[in-house]
Amino acid sequence: MRQARQDSRRARDFEAFVAGAGGRLLHAATLLTGERPGAAPAAERLLTAALARTYASWDRLRGEDPYACARQELAAAFAHGAWRHRAPRGGLLGGLPPRERLVLVLRLYEGVAEEQVAAALGLPVERVRALCVGACATLRSRPPTAAPVRRSPSRTGTAAGTRAGAA
Amino acid sequence: MSAPDRKQAEVRRMLERDPAPVPTDLAARAVAAGARRSRRRHALRAVLWVLLCVAVVVFAVWALSVEPWVARPDRTSPSYGW
């Protein structure tokens, strides 16, 4: 009885959290998987898995920020299966390699400090900075308003490849 | 504002553009999967505890019956008088 009440309170708290933070997290996940906003099944799957882990450890958060926990889970889930998201899918960051997407989203979209990103990804801080600068340059070199062409993934792939090689 | 800051701000604006609506059942799905996950983890932990208890009991019974700390008398008696 007590257990059931506790479960329902936890579920209510969690649902309130998702109602508030879900939009931002889903947008971050969509940027990570390189899908188009509004048609992002992989991002939804990724986010559902990350939120499920957050929910499972909800009672052990103890004053920790649940948003930071969910973001951490999302980044870990993406880094773990990054090879699945390598192909461009028409989203804004579709042309970037997965690691650059992750650094860019954590640094600029989420505003996480360089040191924290470096610690989370197990990279030196200078490398994180270089990845971020490189990703910014690639993103700005493309016309931001032009919709990415679906039929030519090889072109964006080559461009990203040469840029990554030069970096 | 320095040039790199301006570039970063521009990219930040690009990243913020057109957010999609969140599916209504996202929280419910996450709750279901999370609850399943923590149930599974609890079950696994319970199984490990039971295994540990069984191991302790088995060891205690064996130790009390065999008493390996007692030195056994030699099987062959020493031969004197040769």
gemmi code that builds the backbone of each chain (N, CA, C; Angstrom):
import gemmi

chains = {
    "A": [
        ("MET", (0.842, -1.207, 0.000), (0.000, 0.000, 0.000), (0.876, 1.255, 0.000)),
        ("ARG", (1.810, 1.295, 0.969), (2.730, 2.428, 1.058), (3.599, 2.493, -0.196)),
        ("GLN", (4.009, 1.285, -0.613), (4.857, 1.152, -1.811), (4.125, 1.710, -3.036)),
        ("ALA", (2.827, 1.355, -3.138), (2.044, 1.798, -4.293), (1.931, 3.322, -4.296)),
        ("ARG", (1.718, 3.896, -3.088), (1.588, 5.352, -3.002), (2.893, 6.028, -3.411)),
        ("GLN", (3.992, 5.441, -2.956), (5.310, 5.983, -3.282), (5.563, 5.915, -4.790)),
        ("ASP", (5.176, 4.765, -5.391), (5.348, 4.587, -6.837), (4.586, 5.651, -7.616)),
        ("SER", (3.332, 5.879, -7.188), (2.517, 6.819, -7.958), (3.029, 8.240, -7.771)),
        ("ARG", (3.563, 8.540, -6.579), (4.116, 9.890, -6.389), (5.353, 10.083, -7.243)),
        ("ARG", (6.192, 9.040, -7.294), (7.405, 9.117, -8.111), (7.043, 9.321, -9.586)),
        ("ALA", (6.031, 8.546, -10.032), (5.613, 8.667, -11.438), (5.080, 10.069, -11.715)),
        ("ARG", (4.336, 10.627, -10.746), (3.792, 11.983, -10.934), (4.914, 13.016, -11.015)),
        ("ASP", (5.875, 12.915, -10.090), (7.018, 13.839, -10.106), (7.765, 13.744, -11.428)),
        ("PHE", (7.956, 12.501, -11.865), (8.715, 12.277, -13.089), (7.978, 12.843, -14.298)),
        ("GLU", (6.653, 12.639, -14.308), (5.883, 13.159, -15.443), (5.904, 14.682, -15.479)),
        ("ALA", (5.899, 15.291, -14.304), (6.007, 16.756, -14.256), (7.369, 17.198, -14.800)),
        ("PHE", (8.384, 16.445, -14.450), (9.729, 16.757, -14.946), (9.792, 16.639, -16.474)),
        ("VAL", (9.215, 15.560, -17.008), (9.246, 15.359, -18.469), (8.414, 16.438, -19.174)),
        ("ALA", (7.284, 16.817, -18.536), (6.463, 17.868, -19.146), (7.255, 19.161, -19.277)),
        ("GLY", (8.124, 19.416, -18.305), (8.915, 20.646, -18.348), (10.134, 20.549, -19.240)),
        ("ALA", (10.863, 19.427, -19.142), (12.180, 19.330, -19.790), (12.155, 18.519, -21.077)),
        ("GLY", (11.029, 17.834, -21.338), (10.976, 16.923, -22.489), (11.272, 17.591, -23.821)),
        ("GLY", (10.725, 18.781, -24.018), (10.905, 19.466, -25.292), (12.371, 19.752, -25.586)),
        ("ARG", (13.041, 20.276, -24.568), (14.456, 20.622, -24.745), (15.301, 19.365, -24.961)),
        ("LEU", (15.004, 18.330, -24.168), (15.765, 17.079, -24.306), (15.515, 16.434, -25.661)),
        ("LEU", (14.252, 16.480, -26.119), (13.944, 15.877, -27.417), (14.655, 16.630, -28.535)),
        ("HIS", (14.712, 17.955, -28.414), (15.406, 18.750, -29.423), (16.902, 18.395, -29.430)),
        ("ALA", (17.471, 18.248, -28.234), (18.892, 17.854, -28.140), (19.105, 16.483, -28.780)),
        ("ALA", (18.185, 15.550, -28.497), (18.317, 14.200, -29.056), (18.193, 14.229, -30.577)),
        ("THR", (17.280, 15.078, -31.076), (17.090, 15.193, -32.525), (18.343, 15.765, -33.185)),
        ("LEU", (18.958, 16.758, -32.521), (20.221, 17.299, -33.053), (21.295, 16.214, -33.071)),
        ("LEU", (21.336, 15.409, -32.017), (22.368, 14.371, -31.913), (22.224, 13.322, -33.011)),
        ("THR", (20.988, 12.849, -33.214), (20.818, 11.791, -34.213), (20.847, 12.354, -35.627)),
        ("GLY", (20.811, 13.683, -35.768), (20.888, 14.283, -37.092), (19.614, 14.124, -37.892)),
        ("GLU", (18.498, 13.973, -37.192), (17.218, 13.826, -37.888), (16.532, 15.180, -38.033)),
        ("ARG", (15.452, 15.181, -38.818), (14.674, 16.407, -38.943), (13.734, 16.531, -37.754)),
        ("PRO", (13.576, 17.764, -37.223), (12.615, 17.948, -36.128), (11.217, 17.548, -36.584)),
        ("GLY", (10.509, 16.799, -35.758), (9.149, 16.388, -36.107), (9.083, 15.003, -36.722)),
        ("ALA", (10.214, 14.512, -37.226), (10.237, 13.163, -37.802), (11.508, 12.480, -37.338)),
        ("ALA", (11.565, 12.224, -36.027), (12.816, 11.740, -35.446), (12.587, 10.509, -34.577)),
        ("PRO", (12.303, 9.358, -35.196), (12.051, 8.158, -34.381), (13.271, 7.710, -33.587)),
        ("ALA", (14.477, 7.827, -34.182), (15.679, 7.387, -33.463), (15.928, 8.264, -32.242)),
        ("ALA", (15.695, 9.573, -32.399), (15.880, 10.487, -31.272), (14.892, 10.171, -30.162)),
        ("GLU", (13.642, 9.848, -30.541), (12.647, 9.505, -29.526), (13.038, 8.236, -28.778)),
        ("ARG", (13.531, 7.250, -29.534), (13.969, 6.005, -28.886), (15.105, 6.276, -27.907)),
        ("LEU", (16.071, 7.073, -28.381), (17.238, 7.404, -27.552), (16.800, 8.104, -26.268)),
        ("LEU", (15.887, 9.076, -26.442), (15.442, 9.851, -25.286), (14.619, 8.980, -24.341)),
        ("THR", (13.769, 8.105, -24.891), (12.962, 7.228, -24.022), (13.882, 6.354, -23.175)),
        ("ALA", (14.931, 5.813, -23.797), (15.866, 4.968, -23.041), (16.570, 5.780, -21.953)),
        ("ALA", (16.995, 6.989, -22.299), (17.692, 7.832, -21.319), (16.756, 8.204, -20.174)),
        ("LEU", (15.494, 8.526, -20.512), (14.531, 8.893, -19.462), (14.183, 7.688, -18.594)),
        ("ALA", (14.128, 6.508, -19.219), (13.831, 5.299, -18.435), (14.926, 5.078, -17.395)),
        ("ARG", (16.168, 5.281, -17.783), (17.265, 5.137, -16.826), (17.170, 6.185, -15.725)),
        ("THR", (16.806, 7.406, -16.138), (16.646, 8.472, -15.147), (15.550, 8.106, -14.153)),
        ("TYR", (14.434, 7.567, -14.679), (13.322, 7.184, -13.805), (13.745, 6.067, -12.858)),
        ("ALA", (14.523, 5.109, -13.388), (14.947, 3.977, -12.551), (15.847, 4.449, -11.401)),
        ("SER", (16.585, 5.541, -11.614), (17.464, 6.010, -10.528), (16.892, 7.256, -9.854)),
        ("TRP", (15.596, 7.486, -10.036), (14.938, 8.701, -9.517), (15.098, 8.838, -8.009)),
        ("ASP", (14.931, 7.728, -7.283), (14.996, 7.791, -5.816), (16.418, 8.015, -5.307)),
        ("ARG", (17.384, 7.713, -6.162), (18.770, 7.866, -5.713), (19.373, 9.204, -6.119)),
        ("LEU", (18.555, 10.085, -6.708), (19.101, 11.382, -7.145), (19.464, 12.255, -5.949)),
        ("ARG", (18.587, 12.242, -4.926), (18.847, 12.965, -3.673), (19.367, 14.380, -3.875)),
        ("GLY", (18.520, 15.221, -4.437), (18.893, 16.631, -4.561), (19.710, 16.946, -5.792)),
        ("GLU", (20.184, 15.909, -6.502), (20.884, 16.153, -7.755), (19.879, 16.646, -8.793)),
        ("ASP", (20.355, 17.379, -9.770), (19.463, 17.909, -10.787), (19.035, 16.789, -11.731)),
        ("PRO", (17.721, 16.490, -11.796), (17.293, 15.398, -12.690), (17.580, 15.713, -14.157)),
        ("TYR", (17.559, 17.017, -14.488), (17.827, 17.383, -15.886), (19.271, 17.025, -16.257)),
        ("ALA", (20.203, 17.330, -15.341), (21.610, 17.005, -15.608), (21.786, 15.498, -15.738)),
        ("CYS", (21.049, 14.762, -14.903), (21.130, 13.292, -14.947), (20.600, 12.781, -16.289)),
        ("ALA", (19.444, 13.308, -16.720), (18.848, 12.864, -17.990), (19.771, 13.217, -19.155)),
        ("ARG", (20.373, 14.399, -19.101), (21.278, 14.830, -20.170), (22.496, 13.920, -20.236)),
        ("GLN", (22.996, 13.576, -19.059), (24.155, 12.677, -18.976), (23.818, 11.303, -19.569)),
        ("GLU", (22.623, 10.814, -19.216), (22.180, 9.510, -19.741), (22.024, 9.567, -21.256)),
        ("LEU", (21.471, 10.692, -21.725), (21.262, 10.852, -23.163), (22.611, 10.848, -23.892)),
        ("ALA", (23.573, 11.607, -23.351), (24.896, 11.679, -23.983), (25.563, 10.306, -23.972)),
        ("ALA", (25.418, 9.595, -22.849), (26.045, 8.272, -22.744), (25.407, 7.293, -23.722)),
        ("ALA", (24.061, 7.339, -23.805), (23.359, 6.429, -24.726), (23.761, 6.725, -26.165)),
        ("PHE", (23.887, 8.020, -26.495), (24.271, 8.382, -27.863), (25.710, 7.947, -28.143)),
        ("ALA", (26.615, 8.217, -27.188), (28.027, 7.863, -27.399), (28.179, 6.352, -27.547)),
        ("HIS", (27.342, 5.616, -26.800), (27.424, 4.150, -26.828), (27.030, 3.591, -28.191)),
        ("GLY", (25.997, 4.167, -28.795), (25.526, 3.642, -30.083), (25.769, 4.621, -31.213)),
        ("ALA", (26.863, 5.390, -31.121), (27.096, 6.480, -32.086), (27.181, 5.987, -33.517)),
        ("TRP", (27.721, 4.779, -33.706), (27.880, 4.271, -35.073), (26.543, 4.139, -35.797)),
        ("ARG", (25.457, 3.968, -35.007), (24.129, 3.854, -35.628), (23.663, 5.166, -36.218)),
        ("HIS", (24.226, 6.268, -35.713), (23.720, 7.581, -36.124), (24.696, 8.297, -37.045)),
        ("ARG", (25.612, 7.534, -37.649), (26.645, 8.188, -38.446), (26.083, 8.770, -39.746)),
        ("ALA", (25.120, 8.051, -40.336), (24.595, 8.491, -41.634), (23.810, 9.784, -41.494)),
        ("PRO", (23.984, 10.715, -42.447), (23.194, 11.943, -42.404), (21.722, 11.648, -42.657)),
        ("ARG", (20.835, 12.308, -41.885), (19.401, 12.037, -42.035), (18.626, 13.311, -42.315)),
        ("GLY", (19.314, 14.297, -42.833), (18.594, 15.500, -43.238), (18.436, 16.550, -42.161)),
        ("GLY", (18.928, 16.298, -40.955), (18.836, 17.285, -39.888), (19.958, 18.303, -39.996)),
        ("LEU", (19.929, 19.284, -39.073), (20.910, 20.375, -39.109), (22.344, 19.858, -38.985)),
        ("LEU", (22.543, 18.899, -38.062), (23.906, 18.419, -37.811), (24.201, 17.120, -38.550)),
        ("GLY", (23.345, 16.770, -39.509), (23.483, 15.497, -40.217), (24.848, 15.291, -40.848)),
        ("GLY", (25.490, 16.381, -41.292), (26.772, 16.240, -41.987), (27.972, 16.081, -41.073)),
        ("LEU", (27.772, 16.259, -39.780), (28.909, 16.186, -38.852), (29.084, 14.763, -38.341)),
        ("PRO", (30.322, 14.372, -38.011), (30.515, 13.075, -37.365), (29.895, 13.083, -35.968)),
        ("PRO", (29.473, 11.900, -35.468), (28.732, 11.840, -34.201), (29.426, 12.542, -33.028)),
        ("ARG", (30.746, 12.418, -32.939), (31.420, 13.004, -31.778), (31.340, 14.529, -31.806)),
        ("GLU", (31.462, 15.110, -33.005), (31.357, 16.577, -33.117), (29.948, 17.034, -32.770)),
        ("ARG", (28.949, 16.244, -33.207), (27.563, 16.578, -32.853), (27.405, 16.610, -31.334)),
        ("LEU", (27.961, 15.583, -30.690), (27.805, 15.473, -29.233), (28.466, 16.665, -28.537)),
        ("VAL", (29.689, 16.992, -28.961), (30.394, 18.121, -28.338), (29.631, 19.416, -28.582)),
        ("LEU", (29.167, 19.603, -29.813), (28.463, 20.841, -30.154), (27.176, 20.985, -29.340)),
        ("VAL", (26.418, 19.900, -29.243), (25.144, 19.965, -28.510), (25.396, 20.209, -27.028)),
        ("LEU", (26.368, 19.497, -26.451), (26.628, 19.678, -25.018), (27.180, 21.077, -24.742)),
        ("ARG", (28.099, 21.530, -25.579), (28.748, 22.823, -25.326), (27.809, 23.990, -25.614)),
        ("LEU", (27.266, 24.018, -26.822), (26.554, 25.231, -27.240), (25.053, 25.160, -26.980)),
        ("TYR", (24.427, 24.000, -27.223), (22.980, 23.941, -27.005), (22.675, 23.819, -25.512)),
        ("GLU", (23.422, 22.969, -24.821), (23.157, 22.751, -23.395), (23.990, 23.663, -22.498)),
        ("GLY", (25.037, 24.260, -23.048), (25.845, 25.181, -22.252), (26.656, 24.508, -21.157)),
        ("VAL", (27.044, 23.253, -21.379), (27.873, 22.551, -20.397), (29.320, 23.053, -20.530)),
        ("ALA", (30.007, 23.200, -19.392), (31.379, 23.722, -19.413), (32.312, 22.755, -20.143)),
        ("GLU", (33.353, 23.346, -20.770), (34.318, 22.532, -21.529), (34.896, 21.395, -20.691)),
        ("GLU", (35.243, 21.715, -19.446), (35.877, 20.717, -18.569), (34.937, 19.546, -18.315)),
        ("GLN", (33.645, 19.882, -18.122), (32.671, 18.812, -17.843), (32.463, 17.933, -19.068)),
        ("VAL", (32.412, 18.563, -20.248), (32.259, 17.791, -21.481), (33.466, 16.877, -21.652)),
        ("ALA", (34.656, 17.438, -21.406), (35.882, 16.654, -21.552), (35.866, 15.458, -20.609)),
        ("ALA", (35.433, 15.707, -19.364), (35.401, 14.618, -18.380), (34.373, 13.564, -18.784)),
        ("ALA", (33.218, 14.032, -19.284), (32.151, 13.087, -19.647), (32.557, 12.224, -20.831)),
        ("LEU", (33.324, 12.804, -21.771), (33.675, 12.053, -22.977), (35.046, 11.395, -22.867)),
        ("GLY", (35.765, 11.687, -21.779), (37.101, 11.105, -21.627), (38.089, 11.656, -22.641)),
        ("LEU", (37.978, 12.979, -22.924), (38.886, 13.624, -23.877), (39.614, 14.765, -23.177)),
        ("PRO", (40.795, 15.146, -23.700), (41.431, 16.347, -23.153), (40.628, 17.601, -23.519)),
        ("VAL", (40.733, 18.626, -22.667), (39.941, 19.850, -22.870), (40.268, 20.489, -24.217)),
        ("GLU", (41.542, 20.462, -24.609), (41.947, 21.091, -25.885), (41.247, 20.406, -27.064)),
        ("ARG", (41.102, 19.093, -26.950), (40.449, 18.327, -28.027), (38.978, 18.721, -28.136)),
        ("VAL", (38.335, 18.876, -26.977), (36.931, 19.300, -26.973), (36.800, 20.658, -27.630)),
        ("ARG", (37.726, 21.579, -27.288), (37.680, 22.923, -27.867), (37.858, 22.835, -29.382)),
        ("ALA", (38.833, 22.015, -29.813), (39.109, 21.891, -31.251), (37.909, 21.304, -31.984)),
        ("LEU", (37.283, 20.292, -31.391), (36.099, 19.669, -32.008), (34.980, 20.694, -32.150)),
        ("CYS", (34.809, 21.502, -31.097), (33.729, 22.489, -31.098), (33.976, 23.551, -32.166)),
        ("VAL", (35.219, 24.039, -32.233), (35.549, 25.061, -33.236), (35.374, 24.487, -34.639)),
        ("GLY", (35.838, 23.259, -34.843), (35.709, 22.618, -36.158), (34.257, 22.447, -36.558)),
        ("ALA", (33.444, 21.986, -35.599), (32.023, 21.764, -35.891), (31.335, 23.087, -36.214)),
        ("CYS", (31.684, 24.153, -35.464), (31.103, 25.476, -35.726), (31.454, 25.936, -37.135)),
        ("ALA", (32.723, 25.747, -37.511), (33.181, 26.192, -38.829), (32.425, 25.457, -39.928)),
        ("THR", (32.267, 24.128, -39.757), (31.534, 23.347, -40.771), (30.101, 23.835, -40.886)),
        ("LEU", (29.504, 24.064, -39.742), (28.090, 24.448, -39.723), (27.895, 25.822, -40.363)),
        ("ARG", (28.828, 26.749, -40.101), (28.673, 28.105, -40.618), (29.046, 28.198, -42.094)),
        ("SER", (29.855, 27.252, -42.554), (30.266, 27.306, -43.955), (29.117, 26.906, -44.883)),
        ("ARG", (28.114, 26.219, -44.314), (26.967, 25.840, -45.133), (25.881, 26.891, -45.001)),
        ("PRO", (25.144, 27.182, -46.064), (24.055, 28.157, -45.931), (23.005, 27.623, -44.967)),
        ("PRO", (22.735, 28.356, -43.890), (21.851, 27.841, -42.843), (20.406, 27.681, -43.263)),
        ("THR", (19.963, 28.453, -44.252), (18.542, 28.371, -44.622), (18.268, 27.247, -45.606)),
        ("ALA", (19.285, 26.836, -46.381), (19.058, 25.810, -47.398), (18.728, 24.488, -46.733)),
        ("ALA", (17.640, 23.869, -47.208), (17.277, 22.556, -46.682), (18.293, 21.543, -47.187)),
        ("PRO", (18.789, 20.663, -46.336), (19.772, 19.673, -46.783), (19.169, 18.766, -47.847)),
        ("VAL", (19.960, 18.454, -48.857), (19.459, 17.635, -49.964), (19.478, 16.184, -49.536)),
        ("ARG", (18.319, 15.539, -49.692), (18.193, 14.161, -49.216), (18.982, 13.188, -50.067)),
        ("ARG", (18.988, 13.468, -51.403), (19.499, 12.477, -52.339), (21.022, 12.440, -52.438)),
        ("SER", (21.726, 13.348, -51.785), (23.176, 13.354, -51.947), (23.904, 13.251, -50.603)),
        ("PRO", (23.720, 12.123, -49.922), (24.418, 11.980, -48.640), (25.935, 11.868, -48.823)),
        ("SER", (26.372, 11.393, -50.024), (27.802, 11.189, -50.226), (28.534, 12.522, -50.225)),
        ("ARG", (27.854, 13.592, -50.758), (28.543, 14.880, -50.827), (28.817, 15.417, -49.419)),
        ("THR", (27.770, 15.403, -48.587), (27.962, 15.904, -47.225), (28.947, 15.023, -46.488)),
        ("GLY", (28.856, 13.722, -46.753), (29.770, 12.781, -46.095), (31.206, 13.097, -46.438)),
        ("THR", (31.504, 13.354, -47.731), (32.865, 13.648, -48.154), (33.330, 14.961, -47.545)),
        ("ALA", (32.423, 15.941, -47.558), (32.805, 17.240, -47.014), (33.183, 17.111, -45.550)),
        ("ALA", (32.352, 16.364, -44.802), (32.640, 16.186, -43.380), (33.941, 15.416, -43.209)),
        ("GLY", (34.154, 14.440, -44.086), (35.354, 13.610, -43.995), (36.616, 14.424, -44.190)),
        ("THR", (36.641, 15.269, -45.237), (37.848, 16.052, -45.496), (38.078, 17.052, -44.380)),
        ("ARG", (36.960, 17.625, -43.875), (37.109, 18.601, -42.809), (37.631, 17.953, -41.541)),
        ("ALA", (37.079, 16.747, -41.248), (37.521, 16.037, -40.049), (38.993, 15.645, -40.198)),
        ("GLY", (39.391, 15.299, -41.430), (40.780, 14.931, -41.667), (41.701, 16.119, -41.476)),
        ("ALA", (41.219, 17.301, -41.876), (42.047, 18.492, -41.764), (42.155, 18.957, -40.322)),
        ("ALA", (41.140, 18.653, -39.506), (41.111, 19.186, -38.145), (42.153, 18.550, -37.246)),
    ],
    "B": [
        ("MET", (31.930, 42.065, -28.011), (31.914, 40.600, -28.210), (32.999, 40.217, -29.217)),
        ("SER", (33.838, 39.242, -28.874), (34.922, 38.852, -29.771), (34.391, 37.995, -30.910)),
        ("ALA", (35.218, 37.832, -31.949), (34.778, 37.095, -33.136), (34.367, 35.657, -32.828)),
        ("PRO", (35.167, 34.881, -32.057), (34.748, 33.502, -31.763), (33.431, 33.446, -31.001)),
        ("ASP", (33.235, 34.418, -30.072), (31.987, 34.453, -29.311), (30.807, 34.687, -30.240)),
        ("ARG", (31.013, 35.595, -31.208), (29.932, 35.909, -32.135), (29.582, 34.680, -32.971)),
        ("LYS", (30.625, 33.987, -33.432), (30.397, 32.767, -34.225), (29.631, 31.735, -33.406)),
        ("GLN", (30.056, 31.585, -32.150), (29.380, 30.595, -31.293), (27.934, 30.989, -31.053)),
        ("ALA", (27.697, 32.280, -30.863), (26.315, 32.726, -30.633), (25.458, 32.436, -31.865)),
        ("GLU", (26.064, 32.630, -33.038), (25.332, 32.358, -34.284), (24.965, 30.873, -34.380)),
        ("VAL", (25.947, 30.009, -34.082), (25.690, 28.563, -34.126), (24.641, 28.191, -33.081)),
        ("ARG", (24.730, 28.830, -31.921), (23.755, 28.553, -30.862), (22.338, 28.861, -31.349)),
        ("ARG", (22.212, 29.981, -32.057), (20.883, 30.341, -32.594), (20.420, 29.309, -33.613)),
        ("MET", (21.372, 28.832, -34.441), (21.007, 27.801, -35.425), (20.502, 26.547, -34.714)),
        ("LEU", (21.167, 26.188, -33.624), (20.794, 24.969, -32.897), (19.422, 25.103, -32.236)),
        ("GLU", (19.089, 26.327, -31.837), (17.817, 26.539, -31.118), (16.613, 26.509, -32.049)),
        ("ARG", (16.855, 26.579, -33.361), (15.734, 26.743, -34.294), (14.804, 25.536, -34.354)),
        ("ASP", (13.609, 25.782, -34.832), (12.450, 24.895, -34.886), (12.449, 23.638, -34.006)),
        ("PRO", (12.074, 23.827, -32.740), (11.889, 22.658, -31.867), (10.597, 21.928, -32.224)),
        ("ALA", (10.624, 20.599, -32.114), (9.443, 19.805, -32.466), (8.593, 19.568, -31.216)),
        ("PRO", (7.285, 19.344, -31.403), (6.433, 19.028, -30.243), (6.803, 17.659, -29.660)),
        ("VAL", (6.629, 17.550, -28.355), (6.967, 16.296, -27.681), (5.783, 15.341, -27.784)),
        ("PRO", (6.023, 14.068, -28.141), (4.905, 13.106, -28.165), (4.266, 12.996, -26.786)),
        ("THR", (2.939, 12.879, -26.750), (2.241, 12.952, -25.462), (2.562, 11.754, -24.563)),
        ("ASP", (2.890, 10.609, -25.182), (3.081, 9.418, -24.347), (4.552, 9.195, -23.982)),
        ("LEU", (5.405, 10.197, -24.197), (6.836, 10.015, -23.933), (7.105, 9.660, -22.462)),
        ("ALA", (6.486, 10.433, -21.557), (6.713, 10.200, -20.134), (6.184, 8.826, -19.730)),
        ("ALA", (4.990, 8.465, -20.244), (4.394, 7.178, -19.877), (5.279, 6.020, -20.341)),
        ("ARG", (5.800, 6.154, -21.573), (6.673, 5.092, -22.083), (7.936, 4.983, -21.248)),
        ("ALA", (8.499, 6.144, -20.892), (9.732, 6.138, -20.093), (9.473, 5.544, -18.711)),
        ("VAL", (8.295, 5.892, -18.127), (7.956, 5.336, -16.810), (7.851, 3.813, -16.895)),
        ("ALA", (7.164, 3.323, -17.943), (6.987, 1.870, -18.089), (8.345, 1.179, -18.226)),
        ("ALA", (9.182, 1.716, -19.100), (10.501, 1.092, -19.322), (11.376, 1.200, -18.077)),
        ("GLY", (11.303, 2.363, -17.404), (12.123, 2.561, -16.207), (11.689, 1.644, -15.079)),
        ("ALA", (10.346, 1.487, -14.926), (9.836, 0.610, -13.871), (10.267, -0.832, -14.131)),
        ("ARG", (10.184, -1.236, -15.421), (10.609, -2.590, -15.794), (12.084, -2.786, -15.460)),
        ("ARG", (12.856, -1.763, -15.775), (14.301, -1.823, -15.540), (14.617, -1.962, -14.047)),
        ("SER", (13.930, -1.155, -13.219), (14.272, -1.218, -11.803), (13.727, -2.494, -11.166)),
        ("ARG", (12.582, -3.012, -11.687), (12.080, -4.314, -11.195), (13.098, -5.411, -11.475)),
        ("ARG", (13.630, -5.372, -12.709), (14.605, -6.393, -13.108), (15.857, -6.304, -12.224)),
        ("ARG", (16.266, -5.070, -11.946), (17.467, -4.886, -11.135), (17.240, -5.383, -9.708)),
        ("HIS", (16.014, -5.099, -9.178), (15.686, -5.581, -7.831), (15.696, -7.098, -7.793)),
        ("ALA", (15.100, -7.712, -8.825), (15.026, -9.179, -8.867), (16.435, -9.764, -8.904)),
        ("LEU", (17.292, -9.168, -9.724), (18.670, -9.659, -9.846), (19.394, -9.546, -8.505)),
        ("ARG", (19.164, -8.418, -7.839), (19.821, -8.216, -6.556), (19.332, -9.236, -5.527)),
        ("ALA", (18.008, -9.505, -5.550), (17.450, -10.486, -4.619), (18.068, -11.863, -4.861)),
        ("VAL", (18.188, -12.235, -6.139), (18.768, -13.543, -6.485), (20.210, -13.623, -5.968)),
        ("LEU", (20.967, -12.539, -6.151), (22.363, -12.549, -5.696), (22.457, -12.674, -4.179)),
        ("TRP", (21.538, -11.984, -3.457), (21.523, -12.083, -1.999), (21.224, -13.519, -1.568)),
        ("VAL", (20.217, -14.127, -2.226), (19.850, -15.504, -1.875), (21.046, -16.435, -2.102)),
        ("LEU", (21.717, -16.250, -3.236), (22.887, -17.082, -3.540), (23.962, -16.910, -2.470)),
        ("LEU", (24.164, -15.657, -2.059), (25.176, -15.385, -1.033), (24.814, -16.079, 0.280)),
        ("CYS", (23.520, -15.969, 0.680), (23.067, -16.611, 1.925), (23.248, -18.118, 1.851)),
        ("VAL", (22.849, -18.702, 0.720), (22.981, -20.153, 0.557), (24.452, -20.554, 0.675)),
        ("ALA", (25.332, -19.776, 0.044), (26.760, -20.087, 0.083), (27.285, -20.037, 1.512)),
        ("VAL", (26.840, -19.025, 2.276), (27.298, -18.893, 3.662), (26.832, -20.094, 4.480)),
        ("VAL", (25.551, -20.479, 4.329), (25.003, -21.600, 5.093), (25.742, -22.892, 4.738)),
        ("VAL", (25.940, -23.123, 3.437), (26.626, -24.343, 2.995), (28.038, -24.398, 3.578)),
        ("PHE", (28.698, -23.257, 3.547), (30.057, -23.224, 4.071), (30.075, -23.504, 5.577)),
        ("ALA", (29.100, -22.897, 6.292), (29.060, -23.094, 7.746), (28.822, -24.564, 8.080)),
        ("VAL", (27.865, -25.174, 7.376), (27.564, -26.591, 7.640), (28.791, -27.451, 7.352)),
        ("TRP", (29.423, -27.187, 6.239), (30.623, -27.970, 5.883), (31.718, -27.786, 6.945)),
        ("ALA", (31.946, -26.524, 7.334), (33.023, -26.251, 8.283), (32.745, -26.927, 9.620)),
        ("LEU", (31.459, -26.897, 10.080), (31.137, -27.490, 11.376), (31.246, -29.014, 11.330)),
        ("SER", (30.929, -29.591, 10.175), (30.962, -31.056, 10.110), (32.390, -31.565, 9.886)),
        ("VAL", (33.178, -30.876, 9.094), (34.534, -31.365, 8.790), (35.552, -30.854, 9.806)),
        ("GLU", (35.298, -29.682, 10.363), (36.215, -29.016, 11.298), (37.642, -29.003, 10.761)),
        ("PRO", (37.869, -28.283, 9.683), (39.190, -28.332, 9.047), (40.291, -27.702, 9.905)),
        ("TRP", (39.903, -26.990, 10.998), (40.945, -26.377, 11.845), (41.541, -27.351, 12.851)),
        ("VAL", (40.907, -28.548, 12.982), (41.452, -29.563, 13.903), (42.494, -30.389, 13.157)),
        ("ALA", (43.691, -30.520, 13.755), (44.743, -31.312, 13.095), (44.409, -32.790, 13.200)),
        ("ARG", (44.464, -33.464, 12.065), (44.126, -34.891, 12.073), (45.308, -35.705, 12.588)),
        ("PRO", (45.006, -36.775, 13.319), (46.119, -37.674, 13.700), (46.664, -38.387, 12.474)),
        ("ASP", (47.942, -38.672, 12.473), (48.519, -39.368, 11.323), (47.876, -40.729, 11.150)),
        ("ARG", (47.699, -41.145, 9.894), (47.084, -42.446, 9.635), (48.037, -43.579, 10.020)),
        ("THR", (49.293, -43.445, 9.590), (50.252, -44.531, 9.888), (50.921, -44.239, 11.228)),
        ("SER", (50.935, -45.224, 12.072), (51.561, -44.994, 13.372), (53.076, -45.001, 13.197)),
        ("PRO", (53.742, -44.165, 13.984), (55.206, -44.141, 13.860), (55.798, -45.487, 14.292)),
        ("SER", (56.794, -45.931, 13.593), (57.372, -47.244, 13.906), (58.597, -47.102, 14.794)),
        ("TYR", (58.447, -47.612, 16.040), (59.566, -47.564, 17.007), (60.174, -48.959, 17.136)),
        ("GLY", (61.288, -49.047, 17.722), (61.876, -50.333, 18.093), (62.667, -50.994, 16.985)),
        ("TRP", (62.985, -50.283, 15.917), (63.788, -50.890, 14.858), (65.239, -50.576, 15.055)),
    ],
}
model = gemmi.Model(1)
for chain_id, residues in chains.items():
    chain = gemmi.Chain(chain_id)
    for i, (resn, *xyz) in enumerate(residues, 1):
        res = gemmi.Residue()
        res.name, res.seqid = resn, gemmi.SeqId(i, " ")
        for name, pos in zip(("N", "CA", "C"), xyz):
            atom = gemmi.Atom()
            atom.name, atom.element = name, gemmi.Element(name[0])
            atom.pos, atom.b_iso = gemmi.Position(*pos), 0.0
            res.add_atom(atom)
        chain.add_residue(res)
    model.add_chain(chain)
structure = gemmi.Structure()
structure.add_model(model)
structure.setup_entities()
